[in-house]
Amino acid sequence: MSLVNLKQPLSKQVARALESYFQQLDGQEVIDLHALVISEVEKPLLEAVLNHTKHNQSKAAKILGLSRGTLRKKLSSYKLGI
């Protein structure tokens, strides 16, 4: 990743990634894009926050703005272990 990309807001990087995704589709129909994007972003987000908190779920939930129960459900759904 170039230094220029690091200075761009995450929203711009996401927009650029989606533009690239649509170009690669070459006219194919897109279905359930919202769920796809959320799952592609949410799992690495959870992993990064858990690593940052040394797997302390209470701290991770607070950082993410989730209840601990909701975090545990998400971890389970992504098979990230509890």
Secondary structure, 3 states (H helix, E strand, C coil): CCHHHHHCCHHHHHHHHHHHHHHHHCCCCCCCHHHHHHHHHHHHHHHHHHHHCCCCHHHHHHHHCCCHHHHHHHHHHCCCCC
